[in-house]
Amino acid sequence: MNVFKVTFSHAWNHWKDFTFVTCSSKADAIQKAMSEIDIPEVMNEKLIITVSVEGHLRKRK
C-alpha cells in the first residue's frame, strides 16, 4: 500500500484542497480522494489534479 497526497485546485480560481489516502494505485487514489473532498461547483471549471507518493505502508512480520 502507498500513501498518496492528492491535491485538487481550480485553474482559474484560488480554491485548493488536498487529502492523504492509502491505496495501491494513482487511479484508486484519485477516486478515493474525490469522494472525500467537497469540490465547489463552478461554471466552465478546469480542475487540476496532482498526485504524489508520500510513503509506503508495509505489514510488520
N, C-alpha and C positions, 0 to 999 in steps of 0.2 A: 504494500500500500504506500502511496505517495501522499504528501501534504502539498496541496496546491494553493497559491494565493490567486484568486480570480478577481480582477478589477473591471468594473463597468464605468463608462463615462459617456456623456453625450458629446458629440463632435462640435456642436455649435452652442452648447450651453455650459454652465460652470458646475453642473451636477456631477458628482463622482462618488462611488461607493465600492467597498471591497469586502470579501469574506475569505476565510480559510476553510477548505474542505478536504476530506480524506477520501480517496478513491484510487482506482488503478490506471485511469487514462484521462487525458485532457478533455476529451469529449464528455465523459461522465462528470468531470469537474465543472464544466460549463453548465450542463443540465442541472446538476445539484445546486450550484450557486444561483441560477436563475429562479429556482423555487424558494431560495432563502432571502433574496434581495427584492425589495419592492421598487421596481423600475418605474419612474414617473412617465406618464403618457404625454408626449409632445408631438405636435404635428410635424410631419416630414423629418422625423428623428433619424439620426445616424448614430448608431451605438458602437462604441469602440470597446472590444473585449480583449483583455490582456491576461494570459495565464502563465504563471511561473511556478516551477517546482521549488518548494521551500525546505523539504526534508523527506525522509523515508521512515516509515514505521516498520519495525520488524518484531516478530514474536521472539520472546526470550525462551531459551531452552532450559 
